[in-house]
Structure formats: C-alpha cells, structure tokens
Amino acid sequence: MSFHELKSAFLSVISTIELIDIIDIAILAYLIYLLLRLIRETRAGQLVKGILFLVAGYFISVFLQLKVIPYLLNQALDIGLIAMIVLFQPELRRMLEKAGRTRFGVRFLGIGQSADELTRTWEPAIESVCDSCVELSATCTGALIVIERQVRLGEQIETGTILNATPSKEIFGNIFYPKTPLHDGAVIMRDGMILAAACFLPKPQKDAQIDKRLGSRHRAAIGMSENSDALIIVVSEETGQISTAMNGILVRDYTREKLKKFLESEIFEEKTEIMLPGKMFFSSHSERRKKK
C-alpha cells in the first residue's frame, strides 16, 4: 500500500468519527488508566506482563501462519481470563469498594448525612478525640482510634466489645490504660460515638515493606486504612507521638491543632488547604463552617 493510499484511508476514518466516538474512546482510555493504576501496586502486575507476552506470541505465530501454537495460546488466554477473576478476587473487590466510596458514588446513591447532621454529630467528638490524644501522648500511653466513614467495619466491630459510649477524655483514658481489659486493641467510632473497643484490625498488605521501627499499632492502622476509607489515629506508647493513617499512608508528628484540622477536613466536606507534617494536603469542609 502506497503512502497516498494510507493517507486516504486515514482521512476516510477521521471523517467518520463523531462526538460520541470521542466520548467512547475517552471513557475507555480512563478505565484502562484506572486498571493500570490498580494492578501497578499489586501482584497482578507481573501476571499482566505474562499475559501480554502470550498475546504477543499469539499474534506473531498467526503472522507466521503456524497451526498448533496459535490454537494452544488461544486456549490458554481463554482459561487465563477466568483464572484472573478467581486469583485476583481481593484486588477486584478492593477496586469496586473504592469506586463505591468516592464522593461521587456516595452522592449518586444518596448515602451520607447532611452538613448540619455531621457538624452536630462530630464536632464534640472531634474535640474529645483531640483532647484525649494529647493527654495520652503526654503520658506515652498507646492508643488506636478508628473513625468509621462510608465503609462499614462490622467484621472488626464483632471482634471487640460493644460500648456505645459518648466520647470523652475520661472514657478514652480508661479504655487505653495499660492494665484494663480493653486497652489491647482499637476503639471504633461511628456517628460520633465510641461503638466498640478492643477490636482487632487487619494486617497491612505489604507488611514486610513497612519500616521495622513501627510497632503493632501503627501496622494495624496502616492495614485498616488500606482496607477501608476509615480515619485512624495512633498514639505511640514508646514516644507519645501522634500519627494518622488514611488510604494506606501513615503521617506522623501531629499537634492538637493539626490533628483537629485534619479530622475536620476529612469528616466535614469543605475545600481548604491544610498543611500536614512534611506534606501539603487538599481536602474539603462545609462553607457553613467557614462563616462561623
């Protein structure tokens, strides 16, 4: 085929493209981008490289007009698609969970509280959490507090003791005092209340890659944040340092003010710019709180 024929064929294809085709391609490209982001940080990445190698081998064997190899590769790829779904069910579930707990997904499904309800529910709870963390930090008393959001933590709650208590410095102090039965585990908060204590949290996905200096509380916080959209607060019993975990990332060295701003920015949906220790963070609050 000559250059002129190629040019004519290309222009012919371009002339038939409509707006809906561009939208279709853009959506497909974005979905592929999200899929690549998902598998890049999982064990599926190496498998995808192997599948691409098989696909390349299939097309090369077809081009060379081989008989047996294309048939075998075609059968292997058909079985491989089913095997991928079975083997990588946890990764697929995590991807669907992330899609469901985005702000767009939450609003589309009509889930969640209004700004007034959130403020009324969480404003006193945030003050109690911040005051408690500062006091626990001063005495180097270890603590692990999980704030539930859209993803329900029923599996973790079942491992602990139900309290349904109003949060306060005294309650947190009693729970995390080293010689009490409930100190060894996490407190889970829901709707501004202490729902359960002494709860066990999941391990991180890449436990071996986490800094060896981090203790079991910090590891549990990272693991819980990887498996849900929860906000996790950790007080170190070695140093008294206050840290938070969200989306698998641990951020350390919080003061009371920084902790309060962080919790407000995540619980109340208001766009503001917050300086976290060592990094810039963008999140959201309600406009109504700005006017206060």
N, C-alpha and C positions, 0 to 999 in steps of 0.2 A: 504494500500500500504506500503510495507516494505521500509526500508532505501535504500536497494540495488536498488529497482525499481525506487525510487525517484532520486537516483544518476544517474542511466542510462537515465532516462527521461531528467534530467538537461543537461547531456553531449550531448545527442542527439540534444537538442535545440541549445546548444552552437555551435555544429559542423555545423549547417546550417546557422549561422549568417555570412553575408558578409559585405564588407566595406560600401556598400550603405545602409544597415540596420543601421549601427552605425551612419552614417551621418544623416539618417532619425530620429533616436532617439535623437541625439544631437540637431537638429533643433527644434524638438518638445519640448524638455526639456527647451530650451532657450525661446521659445514662451510662455510656461507656466510660466516661471520665470518673463518675462515681464508683463504678465497678472496679476500675483500676486502683482508685484510692483505697477501696475496701481490701482488695487482695494484696496490695503492696505491703501491708503491715501484718499479714497472716501467713500461715504455712501454705495457703493456696497459691502463693506467688510462684513457688518452684514447680507446682503441678501445671500451672498455666504455661510456663516455659516448655514443659514436656509436651503439652498438647499442641502448642504452636509448632514444635519440632515435627510432630506426627502429621500435622496439616501440611507443612511444607513438603515432607516426604511424599504425602499423597499426591499433591499437585505435580511434583517432579516425576513421580512414577507414571502418572497419567500422561504427562507430556512426552515421556519416553515410550509410551504405548506398551507398558508392561501389563501383565494379566493378573498374576496372583497377588503381588504386593498391594496394588490399589484395593483389591477385594478385602484383604486382611486388615489394611489400615482403615477402610470404611467401617468394617465391623467393630474394630477397636474403638473408633470415635463414637459410634452409636452407643456402645456399652459405657464408654467413658463419661458421657453426659449424665447418665443415671448414677454412676458411681460418684460423680462430683456432688450431686444433690445429697446423697447419703453421707459421704465423708465430711462434707463441709456444712452440714446442717446447723451447727452452732454459729458459724460465720453468717449464714443466710438469715438466721433468726435475729442476730445482732443488727444486721443491716435493716431489717424490717422494723425492729424496735426503734432504731434511730430515726427512721422515716416517720414513724408514728408519734414520736415525742418532740419533733420540731415544732416551733411556734406556729408554722403554717398548718401542720397536721392537727395540732391541738385546737386551733381556732376553727378550722374547717369542720371538725367533728363536734364543735361546741362544748369541749371539755374545759373545765377550769373555773376559777372563781373570778368575780369582778374585782376591780381595783379597790373598791371600798371594803369588800369582804376580806381581801388579802391583807390590807392595812390593819383592819380591826383584829384579824386573827393572829398576824405575825409580828406586829410592832412590839407588843410587850414581850413576846417570846424571844425576839432578837436581842432585846436589852438584857434579858435574863441569861441567855447563852453567852453574850459577850462578857457580862459581869462574872459569870461562873468560870469562864476560861481564864480570865485574868487572875482570879483568886487561885484556881488550880495550878496555873503557871507559876505563881509566886511560891507555892509550896512544893513544886515539882511532883504534883500528883497526876498520874497518867489518866487521860480521858479520851473517849472516842464517841463522837456525836454525829449521827446521820440524820439529815433533814430530807425527808421523802418529798418528791415532786410528782411528776406525771406518772412515772413508772412505779407501780405498787410493789412493796417489798414484803409481801405476805410470807414468802419462803423463809426470809431472815427473821421476821417477827415471830414465827412459830417456834424458832429455836430459843427464844428468850422468855422473859416473864412479863406478862401484861401489867401495866401500871395505870394508864390513863390519868396521869398526874399533870397538874399545872406546873410549868417550868419555873424554877426559882433557884437562887444560889444555894439555898439550904438543901433542896432536893438533889441537885447535881453533886453537891458536896457529900451527901450521904451515900449516893449511888457509887461514886468513884473512890470513896475512902478505902484504902487498901485492904482493910480487914472485914469488909462487908461481903455478903454472898453475891451481890450483883456487880461488883467492881470489874470483874474479869469478862469483858465483852463490850458491846456497843449499845448505846442508847439510840433508839429510833424515834424520831419526832414526826408526827403527822398532824396537819391542820393546827399548828401552834401548840400542840400538847405533847407530853412525853408518853408515847404509846407503849413502848416496851423497853426493857433493859436486859443486860447480859445476853445480847444477841450475837450469834456467830456470823461473820461476813465471809464472802468467797475470797479465795486466793487470787493474786494478780495472774494475768495470762502469761506474762513473761517474768516470772518470779526470779529466775536465775540472772536476769539482766539488771535487776534493781540494786541500788547501792547497798552493799553488805552492812553498812553502818546503820541502816534503817531497821527499827525494831518491828515486832509483830503488829503493833497498832498501825504504824504507817503503811505496812504492806497490806493489811486488811482494808485500810482506807482507799488505797490505790485500786485494789481488786473490786471493791464495791462501786467505785466511780467508773470503772471500766464496764461494769455490768448493768448500770442504770444511769439515770440523769440526776441522781441524788447529790447533795452537797455534804461533804464530810469534813468535820473539824477534828483535829488531833492535838492533844497536849502531851508533850513528851515527858515521861517520868524521869529521864536522865538529865535533861537540860531545862525543862519547863517551857521549851519553845512551842509556840502555837503555829500550826500548819493547816492548810486546807487541801482537799483533793476534789477534782472535778474533771470528768472526761479522761481519766487515766493520768492526769498531771498533778503532781504534788508541788505546792508553793508554800514556802516556809517564811519564818520571821514576821509574824503578824503582831501588830499592836492592837489595842482595843478599837481604836478609831478605824484602822484599816480593815479589821475583821467586820465591824459594823457596816462599813461602806460596801464591802464585798457581799455580805449577806443581803443587804437591801437591794443592791444592783441586780442580784440573781433572783430574788424572790418577788420583788416588785418590778414590773416591766417598764422601766423608764430609761431612755437612752441618755447615757452620761459617760464620761471618760474617767476611769479610775486608775490610779497608779498603784499597782501591786508591787511587792518587793521584787526588784530585779526585772520587771517587765511591765509593758503597757497593756491594759485590758479594756475592751469596749463591751458594755452590756446595756441593760435597759431598766428604767423606773417609770412610774406614772407621772404625768405632768402635774397632777394634783398635789403630789408631794413636793414638787419644786416650789409651788406657791406658798407652802407652809412656812 
